[in-house]
Amino acid sequence: MIWNLEPGWLMMAVASVAVLALFFGSALDAIMREDGFGPLGNMILFTFGFFMAIIIANTYGINLRDLKMAMAYGLGGAFATVSVLAVLKAGIAKI
């Protein structure tokens, strides 16, 4: 699905996700403070997790033609990425 987008639409998708990720990243930074990755770090992780979840779903043959399903997979991947890395950061800091 994502590979079938024209470059202009792909750039617009990345920009849209990045803007929303900055909003979520700033809110999460206000909540997590030093346990997080900063607003820009959270944004990068959200954006990376969003698109990686969609790419992984596509490689396993899951059809994401419905935008609601694509958003669900993407947001799930974004929050899972940030959650896993925050737990790893907390575990490493505890050692």
CORKALIN-V978804 format. One record per pair of residues at least 4 apart in sequence whose C-alpha atoms are under 7 Angstrom apart, sorted by the first residue. I is the first residue (numbers start at 1). J is the second residue. D is the distance in Angstrom with one decimal. If there is no record, write none. Layout:
BEGIN
i = <I I>
j = <J J>
d = <D D>
END
This chain:
BEGIN
i = <1 1 5 5 6 7 8 9 10 11 12 13 14 15 16 17 17 18 18 18 19 20 21 21 21 21 22 22 22 22 23 24 25 25 25 25 25 26 26 27 28 29 29 29 29 32 36 37 37 38 39 40 41 42 43 44 45 45 45 45 46 46 46 46 47 47 48 49 49 49 49 50 50 50 50 50 51 51 52 53 53 53 53 54 54 54 54 55 56 57 57 58 58 64 64 66 67 68 69 70 71 72 73 74 75 76 77 78 79 80 81 82 83 84 85 86 87 88 89 90 91>
j = <58 64 9 10 10 11 12 13 14 15 16 17 18 19 20 21 47 22 43 47 23 24 25 43 46 47 26 39 40 43 27 28 29 39 40 42 43 30 39 31 32 33 36 38 39 36 86 41 42 42 43 44 45 46 47 48 49 78 81 82 50 78 79 82 51 78 52 53 77 78 81 54 74 75 77 78 55 74 56 57 73 74 77 58 70 73 74 59 60 61 62 62 63 69 70 70 71 72 73 74 75 76 77 78 79 80 81 82 83 84 85 86 87 88 89 90 91 92 93 94 95>
d = <6.9 6.8 6.1 5.8 6.1 6.1 6.2 6.1 6.2 6.0 6.0 6.1 5.9 6.2 6.4 5.9 6.3 6.1 6.6 5.8 6.6 6.3 5.7 4.8 5.7 6.2 6.0 6.6 6.7 4.8 6.3 6.0 6.0 4.8 6.9 4.7 5.0 6.3 4.6 6.5 5.9 5.2 6.0 5.6 5.7 5.2 6.5 4.9 5.6 6.0 6.1 6.2 6.2 6.0 6.1 6.0 5.9 7.0 6.7 6.2 6.0 4.6 6.8 6.7 6.4 6.7 6.0 6.0 5.1 4.0 5.5 6.6 4.1 5.8 5.3 4.5 6.1 6.3 6.0 6.0 6.2 5.4 4.9 6.2 6.7 6.3 5.7 6.3 6.4 6.5 5.4 5.3 6.6 6.0 5.2 6.5 6.1 6.1 6.2 6.0 5.9 6.0 6.1 6.1 6.1 5.9 6.0 6.4 6.0 6.0 6.2 6.0 6.2 6.2 6.0 6.1 6.1 6.1 6.1 6.2 6.6>
END
